[in-house]
């Protein structure tokens, strides 16, 4: 799925592994997400789907879509998926990749996971930049809250 800027979403492939392992985040961002450093993060299963945000075929971002029982902690919708661990490599931040990647998500999910009709996620109450990003691309606050490792999280939803 390409845009004019050649930004694409792809299911993780091992060829992206070395570059993904070099991702860095400032400490103030790292507290809110997980880097794609471990094999576990990159492991594809029938309920765990690592997704890479590419620009000009180079990994610039990463996130995971889950269809596991874990989704039930966030929504009662049996056709929902959970988005976790969104990160953009620090050297690539400020270029609009997170927004572009999230804008591509609906059509990507429709193509790759046609049974899915909702994406849910939890965003830390203190992570205002992430909240604004998700809001700009169409996520809505469900009013549900969850307590995470570092505080209260807002549960957001995107109809697909």
C-alpha positions in Angstrom: 0.0 0.0 0.0 1.8 3.1 -1.2 1.2 6.8 -0.8 2.8 9.6 -2.7 5.7 9.5 -0.2 6.2 5.8 -0.7 5.2 5.0 2.8 3.9 1.5 3.2 2.8 -1.0 5.8 4.1 -4.6 5.6 3.8 -7.6 7.7 7.2 -8.1 9.3 9.8 -10.2 7.4 13.2 -11.3 8.7 15.0 -9.0 6.2 13.9 -6.0 8.3 15.3 -7.5 11.5 18.7 -5.9 11.7 17.4 -2.4 11.0 14.6 -2.7 13.5 17.0 -3.8 16.2 18.9 -0.5 15.7 15.8 1.6 16.6 16.3 4.1 19.4 13.9 6.3 21.3 14.5 9.2 23.8 13.9 8.1 27.4 10.7 10.2 27.6 9.2 8.2 24.7 10.6 4.8 25.6 8.5 4.7 28.8 5.3 4.7 26.7 6.1 2.0 24.1 8.3 -1.0 23.3 11.1 -1.1 20.8 11.2 -4.0 18.2 14.5 -5.2 19.8 13.6 -8.8 20.7 12.8 -11.9 18.7 9.6 -12.1 20.8 8.5 -8.7 19.5 9.2 -9.8 16.0 7.7 -13.2 16.3 4.7 -13.8 14.1 2.0 -16.1 15.4 -1.7 -16.7 14.4 -2.6 -14.0 17.1 0.4 -11.7 16.9 1.2 -9.7 13.8 4.3 -7.4 13.8 3.9 -4.7 11.2 6.6 -2.5 9.8 6.2 1.1 8.5 8.5 1.5 5.5 9.6 4.6 3.7 11.3 3.9 0.4 11.6 0.3 1.5 13.5 1.2 4.7 11.9 0.4 8.1 11.1 3.7 9.9 8.4 2.5 12.3 6.9 -0.6 13.9 3.8 -1.8 15.7 2.1 -5.0 16.6 -1.5 -6.0 15.9 -3.0 -8.7 18.2 -6.0 -10.9 17.7 -5.4 -12.8 21.0 -7.6 -13.1 24.1 -5.8 -10.0 25.2 -8.1 -7.9 23.0 -11.0 -8.8 25.4 -9.3 -6.5 28.0 -10.1 -3.5 25.7 -13.3 -4.3 23.9 -16.2 -6.7 23.8 -16.0 -6.8 20.0 -14.9 -10.4 18.9 -13.8 -8.9 15.5 -11.4 -6.3 17.0 -7.6 -6.3 17.0 -5.4 -4.6 19.5 -2.6 -2.2 18.4 0.5 -2.1 20.6 4.1 -0.9 20.6 3.9 1.8 18.0 7.2 3.5 17.6 9.1 5.5 15.0 12.9 5.3 15.0 14.2 8.5 16.7 16.2 9.5 13.6 13.0 9.4 11.5 10.7 11.3 13.8 9.0 14.5 12.8 8.6 13.4 9.2 5.0 12.4 9.5 5.7 8.6 9.3 3.5 7.8 12.4 0.6 9.7 10.9 1.0 8.2 7.4 1.3 4.7 8.9 -1.8 5.1 11.0 -3.7 6.6 8.0 -2.8 3.5 6.0 -4.0 1.2 8.8 -7.7 0.9 7.8 -7.0 -0.2 4.2 -4.1 -2.4 5.3 -6.3 -4.2 7.9 -9.2 -4.5 5.4 -6.8 -6.2 3.0 -4.8 -8.4 5.5 -7.4 -9.0 8.2 -10.8 -8.7 6.5 -12.7 -10.1 9.5 -11.5 -7.2 11.6 -13.8 -4.2 12.0 -12.2 -2.4 14.9 -8.7 -1.5 16.1 -8.4 -0.7 19.8 -5.4 0.6 21.7 -4.4 1.9 25.1 -2.5 5.2 25.3 -1.0 6.6 28.5 -2.9 9.6 29.9 0.4 11.5 30.0 1.3 10.7 26.4 -0.3 13.8 24.9 1.6 13.6 21.5 0.4 10.0 20.9 -3.2 10.9 21.9 -3.2 13.8 19.4 -1.8 11.5 16.7 -4.5 8.9 17.2 -7.2 11.5 17.4 -6.1 13.1 14.1 -6.3 9.7 12.3 -9.8 9.0 13.6 -9.5 7.1 16.9 -12.2 7.9 19.5 -12.0 7.7 23.2 -14.2 4.9 24.4 -14.4 6.3 27.9 -12.9 3.0 29.2 -9.7 3.2 31.3 -7.1 0.7 32.2 -4.2 1.0 34.7 -0.9 0.2 33.1 2.6 -0.1 34.4 3.1 3.6 34.5 -0.4 4.9 35.1 -3.8 5.4 33.7 -4.4 4.5 30.1 -7.2 5.7 27.8 -8.8 3.1 25.6 -9.2 4.3 22.1 -11.1 2.7 19.2 -11.0 3.0 15.4 -13.8 1.6 13.2 -12.4 -0.2 10.3 
